[in-house]
Amino acid sequence: MMMEKLAILLMENQGRYEKGLRQPQIPPIKSVRVVSQSNMNIKAKKKVVVAVEIIINSGFNEILNAYDRFFENQSDPEGVHQVRVRIRKFRAILAFFKPLFKAESYQLQQDTLRKMGQQFGEVRQLDVLLSGIAEIEKNASLESSDFGKFKDHLQGKREMAFEQLWTSLKTDVFALDLLDIWVWKLNDPWEAGAPDLQLSIKEYTDKHIENWLKKIRRSMKSLDVKDQQAVHRVRIKSKKLRYVIEQLSTILDRKTRKSMDAFEKMQDDLGYYHDVFANQQLLEQLVAASADCELHYQAGIIIGWQMMAGNRKIRKFIK
């Protein structure tokens, strides 16, 4: 679906993308396919530019596939999540290889991708909150009816947010933004003279993963768990590194690959703790406009329970 739409947009915008279309390495849009991590054929000695192009192609197509699956089954909350995740993974890869790109054009792509992901943010946040309530019902041995009214209220908010998202996606802006990114990749995005361009993918990866690890360790040592934004920043940094390790696992040593498990656990704990604050803010906004005492009471139970669970998860980071 998305590939067909991009093909039509390509034809409609031939003047705009004339230079890109003349490039001999551009495959016909219908032939672009997913390149899975297992068959990306990235060898340790491969030049970094060649390897990055393969990785970018794979990440780009993962976004396309997630977007198509979302359109095929809009009722599945996981569809919203997967589109956002694929965009975030793509952004993490671009960030890791940032020293290779022309600074200004690179930042434009990141800004575009951020806006694309933000479109799904409100729906996803409501899905996370509804999922959190289901967890409370399960683990706190509460009857489903205890939160029935509140869940109905949240579901109504989600339907409104989804309708707004759906209206936006039907405008083709999302597809055009993807097309712009694809053409950017084809039109020499590399920073001429960047010393890292001469490295192999293995040499580049070893150098920059170590730098990212140092920054994360430094942030963890000074982390104030009461500072919500600081927790969020560390979580995002570690998540980006995890995404990079996933993509480059075939050329990494065993120790670095194994560290992904530790990052995943840390992200889960820090992520839950951050979600507690985000959920609290969202719940307070939702009930502030309501005079229904029952909704206020249920919101208080949800916030209190999640705060308790979040504090348990964060204790391991308190020195």
C-alpha positions, 0 to 999 in steps of 0.5 A: 500500500505505502509503496504504491502510494510512494510510486504515485507520488514519485510520478506526481513530483518528477520535477521536484525529484528530477535529480534524485530520479536520474541517479543510477542506483535508485531502484524502481520504487516497486522493487524496494523490499525489506532487508532483514537484519539477518541478510543485510550482509554487513561484513566487518571490513566493509567500508562504513558508507557502503554498510550505512547505506544497507542499514538505512535501506533496511530501516527505511523499509521497516517503517514502510512495512510497519505503516502498511500493517497499521493501515491493514488493521487500525484496531490493533494498538500494537500497530501504532506502537510499531510505527513509532518504534521503527521511526525511533530505530531509524532515528537512532541509526542516523544519530549513531552515524551522524559524524558522516553526514552533512550537518544541516541536511542530517538535522532536517531528516531528524526533525522530519522523523521526530514530527512523524513519530509525534503524530502517533504520540497521543494515541500511544500514550493513551494505550500505555495508560489503558495497558497500565490499568489492566496491569493494576487490575491483574496484579492488585486483584481488583475487579474490572468494574472498579475502573470500568467508568474510567476506562470508558472515559479513556477509550473515548479520548483514544477514539478522538485522538485516533480519529485526528491521527487518521485524518492526518495520515490520509493527507499523504504528508507522511508518505511525502516526508518518507519520500524526501528522506529516501531522496536525501539518502540518494543524493550524496548526504555524506560530509566531504572530508569527514575522517571517519568516512575512510574507516571500515564499519567495524572500526567506526562502530568500535570507536563510537559505541565506546563513546556512547557507552562512556556518556551513558555510564557518566549519566548513570553515575550522576543520575537524580531519580527525582529528576524526571527529565534526567531519567528520560534522557538516560533512558533514551540514550540507552535505548538508542544504543540498544537499537544500534547494537541490534542492527550491528550485532553481526560485527560486534564482540560477544561482550558488547552484544551481551550488554544489550540485555542489560540495556533492555532491563534498564530501559524497562525500569527507567521507562516504567518510572518515566511513564508513571510521571507521564501518566500522572500528568495525563490523568490530572489533565483528564480529570481536571475538566470533570466534576465526577468524583468517581473519576477523580477517585479512580485516577488517584488509585491508578496514580498511587499504585503506579507510583508504588510500583515505580519506586520499587523499580527505581530503588536499584538506581539509588546509591 
